[in-house]
Amino acid sequence: MAAVTLMDYDKALELFEPVLGFEVHVELNTRTKMFSAAPNPANDEFHGAEPNTLIAPVDLGLPGSLPVVNETAVRSSISLGLALGCSIAESSRFARKNYFYPDLGKNYQISQYDEPIAFEGSVEVELEDGTLVTIPVERAHMEEDAGKLTHMGSTGRIQGAEYSLVDYNRAGVPLVEIVTKPIFGAEHRAPEYAKAYISAIRDIVRGLGISEARLERGNLRCDANVSLRRRVPAGRPAEPLGTRTETKNVNSMRSVERAVRYEIQRQAAILADGGTITQETRHWHEDTGTTSPGRPKSDADDYRYFPEPDLLPVQPARELVEELRAALPEQPVARRRRLKAEWGFTDLEFQDVRNGGLVEVVEATIAAGASPASARKWWTGEITRLANAAEKDAVDLIGPDDVAALQQLVDAGTLTDKLARQVLEGVIAGEGTPQQVVDARGLAVVSDDGALIAAIDEALAAQPDVLAKIKDGKVQAAGAIIGAVMKAMKGQADAARVRELILERAAQ
């Protein structure tokens, strides 16, 4: 394959205006699938099931099987549409989207085409510096997911694979696809727009409680559309929109950002050299930070949409829509700003929490009794460090109740910060609650002044000149005795209390 030429990013933005668009697929966490009673692997209870164990005849397209709409999925879809500022259709219809792929047993996908359940909305997103931008939403429609192919070979990709395995567990998982209108004005911040928008969708669906929204599991998947149009001098009509590419199923915030930047640089190099852009899907490669061609992008006509004959239109009562509207949670941007003010965090402190995906768990830790400062310290510090070392999410290591309990032991003087870190490791290792780890490992701070004084006298006997220095006003000399006492007590002494006792001893 020929090497891909990339244009310098700043140069690309001098010559071309980027136009963005996003198609985000949200897997709903209902207990059952969109059109069958099979368990839904996007629900935490069924995640990780053995391949082809969460299936029903309708998921496989077996003869005689008929779809039945999941009412909870419809309600979740309406709630999401409302949270996106959309109008909810009085009547929407499912359609058959016809195409063949091995993991689509019916040879068509039940989706919505010209009659989506939600349309014409917008999402307010917050960039890293606090700038608010509005992303226009064209539609949000219901559909079912396809299965999953695993390509067996050295590359893990279809090219060069010896064979492929099909897992139909995901077939029929309820989805909401959110489609934006073309997004103008992003300019140099186009990659940041992409990351902020996906983050906003994740926050919205988590706030609604309708999806686990974990990108690494595919609960939230983004197709990023990028096109460029050449800039023209002031006063001249704008050039028509350029040909777009669609980078498929990018599965992390950072990757969405990188994919948009890469496509801008790649397309700019082609256009500046007199070439043309192929309208196609492209695959993102995390390891190389590049995209590669997928297939020519089909237009709607190619899918031969027609109304699904086995399903009636969805016609939600206006009372239901208003009930769901009244139950909407606080919008993510407003909620973050309220929490930042309540917690007294600086912009940088709150940004660390937000960028780590830790807002909810810090909030829960505070609710469990920790101070905002201590909750932030644990989650963005030691817990994140341990999570990174284990290549896991911080929230999967320990619960907020245990973090709050750990901090309460520190506040009570039972643990020093150093001892608390040892207790944290024990809790993460499955040794029990913080108090159980303290008891089992014998890690509590020694609070018996008698034992501390004995250790101090022993240290002074070993360094007789130190006491004289302290009496002469050289208080910093006490550091040597404090260190010796802490070593003798195996770190289970309060250094501040040891210092107080040393100074009391010197004053006698």
C-alpha positions in Angstrom: 0.0 0.0 0.0 1.4 3.4 -1.0 2.3 5.8 1.8 -0.3 8.3 2.7 0.6 12.0 2.4 -0.6 14.3 5.2 -0.7 18.1 5.0 0.4 20.1 8.0 -2.7 20.7 10.1 -2.4 24.5 10.3 -1.8 24.7 6.5 -4.8 22.5 5.8 -7.0 24.9 7.8 -5.6 27.9 5.9 -6.7 26.3 2.6 -9.9 24.5 3.5 -12.9 24.8 5.8 -13.7 21.5 7.7 -17.4 20.5 7.8 -18.3 17.8 10.3 -21.1 15.4 10.9 -21.6 12.6 13.4 -23.7 9.5 13.6 -23.7 8.1 17.1 -25.2 4.7 17.9 -26.4 4.2 21.5 -27.0 0.7 22.7 -30.0 0.8 25.1 -29.6 -1.3 28.3 -33.1 -2.8 28.3 -33.3 -6.3 29.7 -34.4 -7.8 26.4 -33.7 -7.0 22.8 -35.5 -4.6 20.4 -37.8 -7.1 18.8 -37.4 -10.3 20.7 -37.5 -11.6 24.3 -33.8 -12.7 24.2 -31.6 -11.2 26.9 -29.8 -8.0 25.9 -26.0 -8.1 26.1 -25.9 -4.3 26.4 -27.4 -4.8 29.8 -24.7 -5.2 32.5 -26.4 -8.4 33.8 -25.8 -10.2 30.5 -22.5 -8.6 29.4 -19.8 -11.1 28.5 -22.1 -14.0 27.8 -20.8 -16.9 25.7 -21.2 -16.4 22.0 -24.6 -17.3 20.5 -26.3 -17.9 23.8 -28.5 -14.7 23.9 -30.5 -15.3 20.8 -34.1 -15.9 19.7 -35.6 -17.0 16.3 -36.4 -13.4 15.2 -32.7 -12.4 15.9 -31.6 -15.0 13.3 -34.3 -14.3 10.8 -35.8 -17.8 11.1 -38.9 -18.5 9.0 -42.2 -17.8 10.8 -40.6 -15.5 13.5 -42.2 -12.1 13.9 -40.8 -9.0 15.7 -42.5 -7.4 18.7 -41.5 -3.9 19.7 -39.8 -3.4 23.1 -41.9 -0.8 24.9 -39.1 0.1 27.3 -36.8 0.8 24.4 -39.4 3.1 22.9 -39.7 5.0 26.1 -35.9 5.3 26.4 -35.8 6.5 22.8 -38.4 9.2 23.5 -36.5 10.3 26.6 -33.3 10.6 24.6 -35.0 12.5 21.9 -36.4 15.0 24.4 -32.9 15.3 26.1 -31.5 16.2 22.7 -34.1 19.0 22.3 -35.9 17.1 19.6 -39.6 17.1 18.6 -41.2 13.7 19.2 -43.2 12.4 16.2 -46.9 11.7 16.8 -46.4 8.7 14.5 -43.2 7.0 13.4 -42.7 3.9 11.4 -40.1 1.1 11.2 -38.6 0.3 7.8 -36.5 -2.5 6.3 -33.0 -1.5 5.4 -31.9 -4.2 2.9 -28.3 -5.3 2.7 -26.4 -8.6 3.0 -23.8 -9.2 5.7 -23.0 -12.5 7.4 -23.9 -11.1 10.9 -27.3 -9.9 9.7 -29.4 -13.1 9.7 -32.5 -11.6 8.1 -30.5 -9.9 5.3 -32.2 -6.6 6.4 -32.1 -4.4 9.4 -35.2 -3.1 11.0 -34.6 0.6 11.3 -36.4 3.9 10.8 -36.0 5.9 7.6 -38.3 8.8 6.6 -40.4 8.7 9.8 -38.0 8.8 12.8 -39.3 9.0 16.4 -37.4 12.2 17.1 -36.2 15.1 14.9 -34.9 18.7 14.8 -33.0 19.2 18.0 -29.7 20.4 19.3 -27.1 19.6 21.9 -25.1 22.2 23.9 -21.5 20.9 24.4 -18.7 22.3 26.4 -15.1 22.5 25.1 -12.2 22.0 27.4 -11.8 25.8 28.0 -15.4 26.1 29.0 -16.6 27.5 25.6 -20.1 26.4 24.8 -21.1 25.4 21.2 -24.4 24.1 19.8 -24.4 21.0 17.7 -27.6 20.7 15.5 -29.3 17.3 15.5 -31.2 16.2 12.5 -32.9 13.1 13.9 -32.7 10.3 16.4 -34.2 7.0 15.2 -34.7 3.5 16.6 -33.2 0.4 15.1 -31.7 -2.9 15.9 -28.0 -3.8 16.0 -26.3 -6.5 13.9 -24.2 -9.4 15.2 -20.5 -9.4 15.5 -17.8 -10.9 13.2 -14.5 -12.0 14.5 -11.9 -12.4 11.7 -9.5 -15.2 12.5 -6.0 -14.6 11.2 -2.8 -12.8 12.0 -4.2 -9.3 11.5 -7.6 -9.7 13.1 -9.1 -7.9 10.1 -11.1 -9.3 7.2 -8.2 -8.7 4.8 -6.0 -11.8 5.0 -8.3 -13.7 7.5 -8.4 -17.4 7.2 -12.1 -17.5 8.3 -14.6 -15.5 10.3 -16.7 -16.4 13.3 -20.2 -15.0 13.8 -21.7 -14.2 17.2 -25.4 -13.3 17.0 -25.7 -12.2 20.7 -25.6 -8.6 19.6 -28.1 -9.1 16.8 -31.3 -7.3 17.8 -29.8 -5.1 20.5 -31.9 -1.9 20.7 -30.2 1.1 19.3 -30.8 4.8 18.9 -28.9 6.4 16.1 -28.4 10.1 16.5 -27.6 12.0 13.3 -26.3 15.6 13.3 -26.8 18.1 10.6 -23.6 19.4 8.9 -21.5 21.3 11.5 -19.9 24.5 10.4 -17.5 26.9 12.2 -15.4 24.3 14.1 -12.3 25.4 12.2 -9.0 24.5 14.1 -11.1 23.1 17.0 -12.8 20.5 14.8 -11.1 17.5 16.6 -12.1 19.1 19.9 -15.7 19.5 18.7 -15.8 15.8 17.9 -14.5 14.7 21.4 -16.8 17.2 23.2 -19.9 16.1 21.3 -19.3 12.4 22.0 -18.6 13.2 25.6 -21.9 15.1 25.8 -23.9 12.3 24.3 -22.3 9.9 26.8 -23.2 12.2 29.7 -26.8 12.5 28.5 -27.5 8.8 28.1 -25.8 8.0 31.4 -27.8 10.7 33.1 -31.0 9.2 31.7 -29.9 5.7 32.8 -30.7 4.2 29.4 -27.3 3.0 28.4 -24.0 1.9 30.0 -22.4 4.2 27.4 -19.1 2.4 27.5 -17.2 3.0 24.3 -14.8 0.1 24.8 -17.7 -2.3 24.9 -19.4 -0.7 21.9 -22.3 0.6 23.9 -21.6 4.0 22.3 -20.2 4.1 18.8 -19.4 7.0 16.6 -19.1 7.4 12.8 -17.3 10.6 12.1 -18.1 12.4 8.8 -15.5 14.8 7.6 -15.4 16.9 4.4 -13.4 19.9 3.3 -14.3 22.8 1.1 -11.8 25.3 -0.4 -11.8 28.8 1.1 -12.5 31.6 -1.3 -11.7 35.4 -1.0 -14.2 37.6 0.8 -17.1 38.6 -1.4 -17.1 35.5 -3.6 -19.8 32.8 -3.2 -18.8 29.9 -1.0 -17.7 26.7 -2.7 -20.1 23.7 -2.5 -19.6 21.2 0.2 -16.9 18.7 -0.4 -17.2 14.9 -0.6 -17.3 13.4 2.8 -15.8 10.3 4.3 -17.3 8.3 7.2 -14.8 6.9 9.7 -16.7 4.0 11.3 -17.1 2.8 14.9 -14.4 4.8 16.6 -14.4 3.5 20.1 -12.7 6.1 22.4 -12.9 9.9 23.0 -9.3 10.3 22.1 -9.6 8.2 18.9 -12.6 10.3 17.7 -10.4 13.4 18.1 -7.4 11.8 16.3 -9.5 10.4 13.5 -11.0 13.8 12.6 -7.6 15.5 12.7 -6.1 12.7 10.5 -8.9 12.9 7.9 -8.6 16.7 7.6 -4.8 16.3 7.0 -5.3 13.4 4.6 -8.1 15.0 2.5 -6.3 18.4 2.4 -3.2 16.8 0.9 -5.2 15.0 -1.8 -7.2 18.1 -2.7 -4.2 20.4 -2.8 -2.5 18.0 -5.2 -5.5 18.2 -7.5 -7.0 14.9 -6.5 -10.6 14.0 -5.5 -12.0 12.5 -2.4 -13.8 9.2 -2.6 -17.2 9.0 -0.8 -16.5 5.9 1.3 -16.5 4.5 4.8 -13.1 4.3 6.4 -11.7 2.2 9.2 -9.8 3.7 12.1 -6.6 2.0 13.3 -5.8 2.8 16.9 -2.3 1.3 16.7 -1.1 3.5 13.8 -3.4 6.5 14.2 -4.5 6.2 10.6 -7.7 5.4 8.6 -7.9 3.0 5.6 -10.6 2.6 2.9 -13.7 0.5 3.7 -16.4 0.4 1.1 -18.0 3.0 -1.2 -20.6 4.8 0.9 -24.1 3.8 -0.1 -26.9 6.3 -0.7 -30.4 5.7 0.8 -31.7 4.3 -2.5 -29.1 1.5 -2.5 -30.7 0.1 0.7 -34.1 -0.2 -0.9 -35.9 1.0 2.2 -39.6 0.1 2.5 -42.0 0.1 5.5 -41.7 -2.9 7.8 -44.9 -4.9 7.1 -44.8 -6.8 10.4 -44.9 -3.7 12.7 -47.5 -1.1 13.3 -46.5 2.6 13.5 -45.3 3.9 16.9 -47.8 6.5 18.1 -46.9 7.6 21.7 -49.6 9.3 23.6 -48.9 13.0 24.2 -49.4 12.4 28.0 -46.6 9.8 27.9 -44.3 12.3 26.1 -45.0 15.0 28.7 -44.5 12.5 31.5 -41.1 11.6 30.1 -40.2 15.3 29.6 -41.0 16.1 33.2 -38.7 13.2 34.3 -35.7 14.5 32.4 -32.6 15.0 34.6 -30.6 18.2 34.7 -28.7 18.9 31.5 -25.0 17.8 31.8 -23.5 21.2 31.2 -25.7 22.8 33.9 -25.0 19.9 36.2 -21.3 20.2 35.9 -21.2 23.9 36.5 -23.4 23.4 39.6 -21.2 20.7 41.0 -18.0 22.7 40.3 -19.4 25.6 42.3 -20.7 23.3 45.1 -17.5 21.5 45.5 -15.3 24.6 45.3 -13.1 23.2 42.6 -10.9 25.4 40.3 -11.3 25.0 36.6 -8.3 22.8 36.4 -9.4 20.6 39.3 -12.8 20.0 37.8 -11.3 19.4 34.4 -9.1 16.6 35.8 -12.2 15.0 37.3 -14.3 15.4 34.1 -11.6 14.3 31.7 -11.1 11.2 33.8 -14.8 10.3 33.5 -15.0 10.6 37.3 -17.7 13.2 38.0 -20.4 10.6 39.0 -18.1 8.6 41.2 -16.6 11.7 42.9 -20.2 12.8 43.5 -21.1 9.4 45.0 -18.0 9.5 47.2 -18.9 12.9 48.6 -22.5 11.7 49.2 -21.0 8.8 51.2 -19.3 11.2 53.6 -16.0 12.3 52.0 -15.1 16.0 51.5 -14.9 17.2 47.9 -11.2 17.7 48.1 -10.4 14.3 49.5 -12.7 12.6 47.0 -11.0 14.3 44.1 -7.5 13.5 45.6 -8.2 9.8 45.8 -9.9 9.4 42.4 -7.6 11.5 40.3 -4.5 10.5 42.2 -3.8 7.1 43.6 -6.8 5.2 42.3 -6.2 6.5 38.7 -2.5 5.6 39.0 -3.4 2.0 40.1 -6.0 1.7 37.4 -3.6 2.8 34.7 -1.0 0.3 35.9 -3.7 -2.4 35.7 -5.1 -1.2 32.4 -8.5 -0.9 33.9 -11.1 1.8 34.5 -10.7 3.5 37.9 -14.4 2.9 38.7 -13.9 -0.8 38.3 -11.3 -1.0 41.1 -13.1 0.2 44.1 -16.5 1.7 45.0 -17.2 5.2 46.3 -18.4 3.9 49.7 -15.0 2.3 50.4 -13.2 5.4 49.3 -15.2 7.5 51.7 -14.7 5.0 54.5 -10.9 5.0 53.8 -10.9 8.8 54.1 -12.9 8.7 57.3 -10.1 6.5 58.8 -7.6 9.1 57.8 -9.7 12.0 59.2 -10.1 10.1 62.5 -6.3 9.7 62.8 -6.5 5.9 62.5 -4.4 6.0 59.3 -1.8 8.3 57.8 -1.9 9.0 54.1 0.9 6.5 53.6 -0.9 3.8 55.5 -4.1 4.6 53.7 -2.5 3.9 50.4 -1.6 0.4 51.6 -5.1 -0.1 52.8 -6.4 1.0 49.4 -4.3 -1.6 47.7 -5.7 -4.2 50.1 -9.3 -3.2 49.3 -8.6 -3.4 45.6 -7.0 -6.8 46.1 -10.3 -8.1 47.5 -9.2 -8.2 51.2 -12.4 -6.6 52.4 -13.5 -3.1 53.5 -10.9 -0.5 54.6 -11.5 -1.3 58.3 -11.2 -5.1 57.6 -7.9 -4.5 55.8 -6.6 -2.3 58.7 -7.5 -5.0 61.2 -6.1 -7.9 59.2 -2.8 -6.2 58.3 -2.4 -4.3 61.6 -2.0 -1.0 59.9 -3.6 1.4 62.4 -1.6 4.4 63.6 0.0 3.8 67.0 -1.7 6.4 69.2 -0.2 5.3 72.5 2.0 8.1 73.6 3.9 5.8 75.9 5.0 3.6 73.0 6.0 6.7 71.0 8.0 8.3 73.9 9.8 5.0 74.3 10.8 5.0 70.6 11.8 8.7 70.8 14.0 8.0 73.8 15.7 5.2 72.0 16.3 7.3 69.0 17.7 10.2 71.1 20.0 7.7 72.9 21.4 6.7 69.5 21.8 10.4 68.5 22.6 12.2 71.7 23.7 15.4 70.0 20.3 16.0 68.4 18.6 16.8 71.7 21.1 19.5 72.4 20.6 21.0 68.9 16.9 21.2 69.4 17.3 22.9 72.8 19.6 25.4 71.1 16.7 26.3 68.8 17.7 24.2 65.8 14.2 22.7 65.6 14.8 21.2 62.2 17.2 18.8 63.8 14.1 16.9 65.0 13.6 15.5 61.5 16.3 12.9 62.1 14.6 11.7 65.3 11.1 11.7 63.6 12.6 9.6 60.7 14.1 7.1 63.2 10.8 6.8 65.1 8.8 6.3 62.0 11.1 3.5 60.9 10.9 1.9 64.3 7.1 2.1 64.3 7.0 0.7 60.7 5.4 3.9 59.5 2.5 3.5 61.9 3.0 6.7 63.8 1.6 10.2 63.3 4.7 12.2 62.4 3.0 15.4 63.7 2.4 13.8 67.1 6.0 12.5 67.2 7.3 16.0 66.5 5.2 17.4 69.3 6.5 14.8 71.8 10.1 15.5 70.7 9.7 19.2 71.3 8.0 18.5 74.7 11.0 16.3 75.6 13.4 19.1 74.6 11.6 21.6 76.7 11.9 19.6 79.9 
